[in-house]
Amino acid sequence: MEFTTEPFDLDEAPAHAVVAREVIQSAELDAVDVGPFGNTAEGGADQVLTAVDSLLRRALASGATRVSLQVNVIGEEVR
C-alpha cells in the first residue's frame, strides 16, 4: 500500500502525519518505507487491512483533511 495525509506542512510534520506513520511503523507488516511525501508498506492482506483501518481512523481524528491511499495485490489470488 501507499499513502499520504494532508494538509502538508513543509516546516514540520503535522500531528496526523506523525500518527499515520506511527500506526504503520508499529503494524505487523513486512516492509515499511516512511518518507516526507509518501509512505509505503507491504504485508499480508489481513495485516494491511488492519493497518489501513487504524491509519484512516487515527489520521482523520488527528486532523487529516485528506488521506490518499492505494492498495495493490501482488502475488495472491484475488477472490
C-alpha positions in Angstrom: 0.0 0.0 0.0 1.0 3.6 -0.4 -0.5 6.6 1.4 -0.2 10.3 2.1 -2.1 12.5 4.5 -2.9 16.2 4.1 -2.7 19.1 4.7 1.0 19.3 4.1 3.3 21.3 6.3 6.9 21.7 4.9 8.3 23.1 8.2 7.3 20.3 10.5 5.2 17.1 10.3 1.6 17.7 11.3 0.0 15.6 14.0 -2.0 13.5 11.5 1.2 12.6 9.6 3.1 11.6 12.7 0.1 9.4 13.9 -0.2 7.8 10.5 3.5 6.9 10.4 3.4 5.6 13.9 0.4 3.3 13.0 2.2 1.9 10.0 5.6 1.5 11.7 4.0 -0.4 14.7 1.8 -2.6 12.5 2.7 -6.2 11.7 3.9 -5.5 8.2 6.8 -7.0 6.2 8.3 -3.8 4.8 7.7 -0.1 5.7 9.2 2.9 4.0 8.3 6.3 5.5 9.1 9.5 3.6 8.2 13.1 3.6 5.8 12.9 0.6 4.6 9.4 0.7 4.8 6.2 2.7 4.7 2.6 1.6 4.2 -0.7 3.3 3.9 -4.4 2.4 2.3 -7.3 4.1 -0.4 -9.9 4.1 -3.9 -8.9 3.3 -5.2 -9.1 6.9 -2.3 -7.2 8.2 -2.6 -4.5 5.6 -6.3 -4.1 6.0 -6.0 -3.9 9.8 -3.3 -1.2 9.4 -5.4 0.7 6.9 -8.4 0.8 9.2 -6.3 2.1 12.1 -4.4 4.5 9.8 -7.6 6.1 8.5 -9.4 6.4 11.8 -6.4 7.8 13.7 -5.2 10.2 10.9 -8.6 11.7 10.5 -9.1 12.0 14.2 -5.7 13.8 14.3 -6.7 16.5 11.8 -6.1 15.0 8.4 -8.5 16.5 5.8 -7.5 14.0 3.1 -5.9 10.6 3.0 -4.7 9.4 -0.4 -4.4 5.6 -0.3 -3.6 3.0 -2.9 -3.6 -0.7 -2.2 -2.2 -3.2 -4.7 -2.5 -7.0 -4.5 0.7 -8.7 -5.6 1.3 -12.4 -5.7 -2.0 -13.5 -4.3 -5.1 -14.9 -5.9 -7.9 -12.3 -5.7 -11.2 -13.9 -4.5 
